[in-house]
Amino acid sequence: MTRSSFMSQSVLLGADARITCSTYPDRPESGPILSISTGDLNLMISSATRGRATDNDLATARRLAEAVTAYVAEIERQHSENTRCDTSTPDTSAA
């Protein structure tokens, strides 16, 4: 059985994570570039057709936006849950 290529990598984003989107209106062949930097990681995401966005590039960008939207919603849900739990438990550390 022939297997497809596979790679898996995890990144835990902390407070030091830097996430930017660089655009180059005067030089469309240079971007856009979505960058995630933290520690020794520098991940840059761009389309293979920089400056000549295709229907596939747009579809991929929309899938990326949908995944980020779902990620944000889950983080917000967890944060809300944690905040609710944290405020319902009295702080007895000073007692």
N, C-alpha and C positions, 0 to 999 in steps of 0.2 A: 504494500500500500504506500503510495506516495503522499507525503504530507505537505501542506502549504507552509510557506515561511511563517515564522511566529516569533514575536518578541514581546516581552512584558517588562514594564518598568513602572515603579511607583515613586511618586513625589509627595511628600507631606509638606504642605504649604504653611509656613509659620508667619509671624508678624513681620519678618524681614523680607517676605516675598514682594517682588516688584513686578507688576503686570502692566504692560503698556501696548498701545497700538500706534505704530508710526505710519503716517501717510505722507505722500509726496506728490501733492497736486501738480507741481511743475515738472516732476519726473515720474510719471506713472509706472515706468518700467522698474522702478525701485521698490514698489510696495503695493498694497499695504503689508506691514509685517506686524504680527501679533507676537509679543515677547513675554516670556515668563522667566524671571531670574530669581534664584534663591541659592545661597551657599555657592557651591561650585557649578550649579546647573544654570545654563543659559539656553533656553529653548526658544527657537524662533519659528513661527509658522507663517507660511505664505503660499500663495498658489503657484503652481508650476508655470503658469502663463502670466506672470506679473505684467501689469499694464495692458493686458488683453483678456480681461475676465470673460470666461465662457459661461454657458448655462450650467455646466458641471461645477465650475468654481462657485457660482452663486448658490447652487444647491448644497454644496459642501459647507459653505459659510453659514447657511441657514440651519443645517444640522448641528453645526458647532454652537450656534446661538441657542438652539432649542436645548441642547445638552447643558449648556451653562445656565440657562433659565431653570432647568430642573434641579441642578446642583444648588443654585441660590435658594430655591424654594425649600429644599430639604434642610439646608443649613439654617435658614430662618425658622423652620418648624422646630428643629432641634434646639436652637437658641431660645425660642419661646418656651419650650418645654423645660429646659434647664433653668431658665430664669424663674418660671413659675415654681419649680421644685425648690430652688435656692431661697426664694422669699417665703415659702411656707414653713421652712425649717428654721427655728430660732438659732441664733448664733450663741453657742455656749462656750466659745473658746476663751472668753475673758473671765469666766466664772471660776 
